[in-house]
Amino acid sequence: MPKIREIVDIMERLAPSCTQADFDNSGFQVGNLDANTEKVLCALELEHWVIEEAERLGAGLIITHHPLLFHPLKNITSESYEGRLLLKLMRAGIALYSSHTPLDACRGGVNDCLCDLIGLHDVCGFYPQSMLNGEPIYCCRIGRIEPESLGALADRIGRTLKAEFVRFSPGRESSAEKIAVCSGSGSGLAEEVIASGADTFITGELKYHDMLRLKEGGVACIEAGHYHTEYPIIPRIISHLQNELNELQYKTAVLDAGFNEPYGSKSY
């Protein structure tokens, strides 16, 4: 049975926490690194139902994409959302590890996964978030597809990601070919995307005025949902961890908490 430390080390080799953006708080968040666990539960977000599922399954470690501890806390009480989740974790004796921007940026990570699903080729990085061994670590990706109308591309992405709806705004070009990609939130990246020369920007969500700036700059936008553009990394993490643990001859099970989009939608 592996120590939690060994599982964390596997994640750190995949997406080192030292590469995270300066606003981020990725890494080991709660628990005892020297505890052992037979099961690991992976989820995009830590919520009450995820902890309850980990308890039901007997998982001693939860791995999430989004950190629970993102901003400094002055106390841990049942009066705050984070406090209630932390207390629940600690009562259950479950550890928490999160990889946010390191997993966004690493090779084979969240943005590469999204590029693969879209079918991009000639993919490279843009918008560096940090440095590692003297080399820039790029958060976002840019690549190409065969020319496709914006509506057809938006429809294909929606179906591929199983999104309930996809929003899009037109750009200067009549078809999409050079595509910039940022999973999750692409807000705050308008100038970088315009400077990249992309004709289309695919992301999870955008602030309204970022969309207007991109439109002014001639860049079409497709918003496919924060959750939907990031969730595809979960099966990849599970496969990677399971393969590594199998190589070490551990009988540890790495499990998926399941797809649970927090938003609903209604058509009128």
N, C-alpha and C positions, 0 to 999 in steps of 0.2 A: 504494500500500500504506500503510495508516494506521500511525501510531505507537501504541504501547500507551497512551500518554498520552491520545490522542484517544478511545479506547474507554473508558478509565476516566472521562473527562469525561462521556461519555454516561450511564454508570451513576450518576455523582454527580448529574447533573441529575434523574435518575429518583428516586433514593433517597440524598439527601445524607448522607455519613458523619457530619456534624455533628449529625444528629438521633438518633444511636444512644444506647441506654441506657447508663448509667454503668458497667455491668459488661462491656460489649461491647468488641470490638476489630475493628471493620469497617474496610475500606479496602484500600489497596494493600499487600500483604504481602511479596512477594518479586519481585526482578527489576529490569530497567532500563526506566523509563518511556519512554525515547527509542528503544528498539528497535522495529523494524517487525515486523508479523505479517500473514500472509495468512489465518490461520485462528484461530478462538477456540473453545474447548471449554467448555461449561457443565455443571456437575454440582452436586448438592446438597451433596456432601461430597468433600473431597480424600482419596483413597485411592490405594494403589499402582497399582491397575488403571486409575485415571483418568489418572495421569501416563503410564502405558504407552500408553494410548489416544491421549493428546495427542502423544506421540512418534511413534506409528504414523501419525497423520494429518498431522503437521507443524504442529501448533498451537503458537504462541509464547506464548499466554496462556490460562490456565484461570481461569474465573470460578465461584466457589462461593457457596452461601448461608452455610454455616457456616465461620467463620475457622479456619485451622489454628493460627495464633498467637493463642490465646485468653488464656493466662496467660504471664507473663514467663518467659523461658528464661535459665538461667545459662550454658548452653553449647549448642553444636550438634554432637552426636556421633551415631554409629550405635548408641549405648546406649539411646536413647529413641525412642519412636514418632514424635514430632514431628521429632526430629533425622534419622531415616532418611528421612522424607518430604522434608524440606528439602534434604538432601544430594542426593536423587534429582532434585528440581526443579532445583537449581543445576547438577548435572552435565549435565542435559538442556538447560539454558539456557531454561527455561520460566518465565514470570512468573505470579504468582498475585494475584488480586484477590477479595475477599470482601465481601458485603453481607448482614449478618445482621439485626439489629433495625431498621436503616433500611428494608430491603426488607419486613420484617414490617409496618411501620407506614405506608409511603408509599401514596399513592393508586394503585390498581391493583396493589398489592403482594400479598404472600403471604396476608394475612387477607382482603383484598377478593376475591382469586381464590377462596378457599375459600367465602366468602359467595355468590359467583356460582354456584358448583357446587351449593351446598345449595339455592339459589333464594330467598335472603333478599331482602326489600324493606324500604324505610324504614330503611336501614342508617345507623348513625352510630358514632362512635368512643367508647371509654371506656378508662380507665386510661392517663393520659398518661405517656410515657416521657421526653419532652424538650420543648424549645420551639424554634420557628423563627420569626424575625421577630415575636416577641411572641405567637405563637399556639401552643397546645399541639399536640404530635404524639402521637396516640393509638395505642397498640400494638394494642389489641383492638377488636372490633366487636360491635355488638348490632343485631338486626333482627328481622323477623317473617316467619313463614310461615303458610299456611292451617293451621288445627289438624290435627295428625297424631299418631297414637299413637306412643309412644316406640319401640316395637318396629319399626313400619313406617319411622319416620325413620332408626333405626339401620341397618336393612336397606338402605334407599335410599342412605345415605351410604357404606356398605360397598361396594355395587355401583358407585357413582359413582367412588369412589377406588380401586377394585380392591384393597381390603384383604383380607388372608387371614382376618382375624377382626375383630370390633368388640365392645368391652366396653361395657356400659351399666348404670347404676344408677337406680332410679326416684326421682322427686321427689314433691312434694305434689300436682301436677296430674295428671289422667288423660291429658292430651294435651299435646304440645309446640306452642308458638305464638310466645313471645318468646324468642329464641335469642341467647345470648352465644357468641362465637367467639374462640378463640385457637389458631392453628396451632402445631404442635410441642408444646412443653411448657406446660401450663396450671397447673403446680404453683406454689403461692404466691399464687394469685389468688382463693382461695375467698371471702374477705371482700368483695373488689371485685365479684365476680360476684353474690353474694347482694345486695349493696347496689344493683346495677344493676336489680333487679327481674325479671331473666330467670327463666323457669321451667325452662330447659334450657341446659346448657353443653356445647358441642362443642369438643373439643380432640384433640391427638394422644395425650397421655399425662398421667396425674395420679399424684401420690403418694397412697398408700393413705389417709392421714389427711386429706388435702385432700378426697378423695371423701367420707369420712365427715362432714366438716364441711359440705360442700355438701348432702349428704343430710339432715343435721339442719336445715339452712336451707331445706329444701323444694325444692332445685334438682336436677333430674335431670342425669345426666352421660352423655355418649357419648365414648368414647375410640376413635379410629379409626386410631391409629398416628402416631408422630412423623414418620416418613418419608413416609407416605401423605398426610398433611395439608399437607405442604410441597412435595412434588415437583411439583404442578401449576403452580407458579410458573416452573419451568424453561422450558417451551415459551413462556411469555409473555416471559421475558427474551430468549430467542432471537429471537422475532418483533420485539420492540422494537429490539434491537441491529441486527438485519438491516435493518430499515426505515430506521433512522437512517444506517447505513453506506451503504446504497443511495442515500439522498438526497445523501450526500457524494460519490457516484459512485466509491466504492471497491468492488473486486471481492472483498472479504473474506467468507469463509464462516463463519457462526456455527453451531456444531454441538452436538448433544445427546450427552453421554456415555452416556446410556441409564438406564433405570429399573433399579435394583439394590438392592432392599430387603435390608438386612443381616441381618434376622431371618428365620427360618423358623418354621413351626408344625406341630403334629401333633395330630390328634384321637384320643381314646381312647374 
